[in-house]
Amino acid sequence: MNPYPLTPFEEALDLILQHTPRLDVEKVAFQEALGRVLAADVHAGEPLPSFRASAMDGFAVIADDPAEWREIIGEQWAGPASPLVVSLGRTVRITTGAPVPPGADAVVPVEYSEQAGGQVRFTRDVRPGDNLRPVGEDIASGQLVLPADTVIDPAGIGLLASMNRLHVPVYRRPVVAVLSTGHEIVEPGAAIAPGQIRDANRYTIMSSVVRAGGIPLSLGIVPDKEDALRIAFHQGLTQADVFISSGGVSMGERDLSRVLIEEWGTVHFGQVKQKPGRPTVFAIVDRPEFLHRRLIFGLPGFPVASLVSFENLVRPALRQMAGHTCLFRPTVKARLTHAIHRKGNRIEFQRACVEWRDGEWHATVTGLQTSGRLLSLAGANALLRLPIGAKRLEPGDIVTAIRIDQPEQ
Amino acid sequence: MNPYPLTPFEEALDLILQHTPRLDVEKVAFQEALGRVLAADVHAGEPLPSFRASAMDGFAVIADDPAEWREIIGEQWAGPASPLVVSLGRTVRITTGAPVPPGADAVVPVEYSEQAGGQVRFTRDVRPGDNLRPVGEDIASGQLVLPADTVIDPAGIGLLASMNRLHVPVYRRPVVAVLSTGHEIVEPGAAIAPGQIRDANRYTIMSSVVRAGGIPLSLGIVPDKEDALRIAFHQGLTQADVFISSGGVSMGERDLSRVLIEEWGTVHFGQVKQKPGRPTVFAIVDRPEFLHRRLIFGLPGFPVASLVSFENLVRPALRQMAGHTCLFRPTVKARLTHAIHRKGNRIEFQRACVEWRDGEWHATVTGLQTSGRLLSLAGANALLRLPIGAKRLEPGDIVTAIRIDQPEQ
């Protein structure tokens, strides 16, 4: 029998987030920072643009110049500034992005010009500042550009490049060691005997770790033998920030994982009042030989149960470690297209597809919901969160759908 | 002057998708297939489970056995099948996932059992099939499990592992060569003179290529000189599926990129009736020395313009090349929190944050919308698609917001 009390789902999630630290900070090259969380404010060291830049192809002029025809004294391409100076009666041909020569205070677009014999006149009025980007128009010197906790997106990468911030401090990505246990588990590609199955969990979990922004580390398949498991625990906990085992946490008598988890760490919960995924364990490891806390998750052996537990309980923790402040997927209210019969004694997460139709979301469960049936999760874009209590849901009832295909917000 | 006609945005997008091929198919190891698009149906070669498996820890029995007490003749753990056979008056202790011994037709959970002296009796009725997962319960032999065009998610990886499909055919990811042009462009980290700026575009575009599932290839910064550009075009078009240049497509007199694009390929449009991003070029290259068609995109030099054009026009093409059938981000109707004044002569994409409040989406533009100001895009989660015509939008007006933080669906 599982010796732990049944912890309500919300309490389990709270316990995890409360005991999960942000990881330490590392400096990375700006172009490697995509998707990472900034650990400090980034201010502009210089204004952008750092010179008065032309916003158009045309002519740099003095706006109030009374001359009708002006002499073209040279050209200023985008690129290093030439020594040209604009004075009354004179103009410089200029391209988009080029530095506006001293003296000029506006740019007239080429389409409003008429040229004749090295001279030009304009068919439109011009005012000081026209088509001229002042110094610091985009970013003022010293301005806070990217505050701490920003998740760097492609535009953020561009801002760092523009500001010459070659390295930035970001939170480290969690390294996650993943282990499968059980005599019945065989590596894909190897021969199987009757009674054995191929390891799916380690691969689904490692893929989910990648999706969550973590770095997976495979510990392979370890048989339910104390020595082998002990070595794997040591390897995982010394090399990784998070240790995940799947299998070995049900009520079977050879459940050595639980013994080892208790030996290494402090168990905060050992089973969760959820379906699927009841036999889910969470423990923390604080040891003097480790610079920082490790987390242990014992996930169920059934593939769907382990993936749903990962999604709801492990993924938020991995994101918190990596510095994210948005930890939860968006939810929508959706109308059921069919009835659901259930016991209703645990919170339940049914796999579903939601679809926008006639101004509202409609939810359809992805077939048989047994916790071994990975097919119920492949291609699902939502988990229906069915609360404790409601035993029977009718077609048309409104349920909460967690959009597992969308980023946290 | 730009010699090309102004192509309406929708027509530009149609032209791109119509001329963009799916790439060829490659076989990858199943664990590398995350996010890839399947190029062929995957059927199950064998049923799953491939043996009758216990769904609980308990006792394997004959359901109709009249005996009150049954003799425990052995144990069957999850793992290879033992030679035990269950007959009347006898039972085998069994764990979750273990093969149910021949003879038995049900499993009684351990919590409904009482043991005494090597015998057990049950406190609950049992029917044939109880807690027993029949062969093929999850997947029947020969069943279509993952149809062609499926995007492989973590559950899909697990299904491939379970079915022992070590390699799968997927569409190749596009290799995208990215080039910046202009004498004013300097590599971040290098010294700049007045009039020069640091290259942001190549980094924002390469990051966006990664986000779109492509493989970026940097061609560096190439000055607006014919020889250097000619070499870069040759390198990009021989090594990559898509060639993207930014800058060099405005009306400036040194716009050599356009000349080279026309030399290599067939231009389908040369400017788009959109804001920002008007000077956007699309061309295809069909040459006998290439095994398949290459695409060329000439993007504007202004950072925001190039990113918005990438998002709306290049990203759908990259996804189509990689086999995706969902090419467009979701949109929502959102209520403006403020007025927008605009010319209204081109379709416009303003950068914004949308937020769910009081039962509806609210949209707020991210400050000054000049096309050089990357700050307007960093952290934005939407592009407001403002149609041609509406010159002035009032607070409370409803606009269409493209959710650029959410995957295509």
Interface residues (C-beta under 8 A of the other chain):
Chain A: M1 F30 Q31 L34 L48 P49 S50 F51 D57 Q76 W77 A78 G79 P80 A81 T95 T96 G97 A98 P99 V110 E111 R133 E137 D138 I139 V145 L146 T150 D153 P154 A155 G156 I157 G158 L159 L160 A161 S162 M163 N164 L166 G182 H183 E184 P188 G189 I192 A193 P194 G195 Q196 I197 R198 D199 A200 N201 Y203 T204 I205 M206 S207 S208 V210 R211 S250 M251 G252 E253 R254 G301 P303 V304 L307 T370 G372 R373 L374 L375 L377 A378 G379 A380 N381 D405 Q406 P407 Q409
Chain B: M1 F30 Q31 L34 L48 P49 S50 F51 A55 D57 W77 A78 G79 P80 A81 T95 T96 G97 A98 P99 V110 E111 R133 E137 D138 I139 V145 L146 T150 D153 P154 A155 G156 I157 G158 L159 L160 A161 S162 M163 N164 L166 G182 H183 E184 P188 G189 I192 A193 P194 G195 Q196 I197 R198 D199 A200 N201 Y203 T204 I205 M206 S207 S208 V210 R211 S250 M251 G252 E253 R254 G301 P303 V304 L307 T370 G372 R373 L374 L375 L377 A378 G379 A380 N381 D405 Q406 P407 Q409
